[in-house]
């Protein structure tokens, strides 16, 4: 698994071959409030910016978790994972991966989502995201 931390100023720190423990430490070590203030400042000044976030990508397949804390307990969560029905309709329309997006997720659930991602438990991950969206 490879990881990255993205700042609001578009800079990023990439790390290869990370563990779940590393991911949990790195995610909680970031001062997300400071990053959100930087994002707001850059926006106000008309400068390029992006939502700060933390991501994990499986180099062996199309599995990506991207968590963007938005302040308080909220976060945007994006999850790209292999399509379990890759064959498509009669094999004609093959979609290699699917994407789930959740806005307003509770950032404190990020560690549980990271664990599911590391263990490639895609279906459970998606079910957890959809359950959070239904609340």
Residue, then its C-alpha position, 0 to 999 in steps of 0.5 A: x500500500x502507498x500513502x499520500x498526504x495532500x496539502x491545501x496548497x497542492x503540495x503532497x508527501x508520498x510514501x511507499x509501502x506503508x502499514x496500517x499503523x503508519x497510515x493511522x499515525x500519519x492521518x492523526x498527525x496532520x493539523x487538519x484545522x490548519x490545513x482548512x484555514x490555509x485552504x480558505x486563505x488561498x481561496x480568498x486570495x484567488x490562488x490555486x488550492x484543493x481540499x487537503x486530504x489523506x490517501x491510500x492506494x493499492x499498487x496491485x489494483x484499482x483500490x484507492x481511499x481518499x479522505x478529506x477532513x472538512x472540519x469538526x467531525x465531517x469529511x469527504x470520503x472517496x473510494x475506488x475499488x474493483x468492480x465485482x461484476x467486471x463482465x458487464x452486460x454480455x461482456x460488452x460494457x466492462x467497467x474495471x472499477x467503481x467509485x463511492x463518494x460520501x460527503x459529511x461522513x464522520x472523520x472519526x470513522x476514517x481509521x475503521x475505513x482504513x482498516x477495511x481498505x488495507x484488508x481489501x474488504x471492499x464490499x464491507x467498506x461500501x456497505x459501511x459508507x452507504x449506511x453512513x450516507x443513509x443516516 
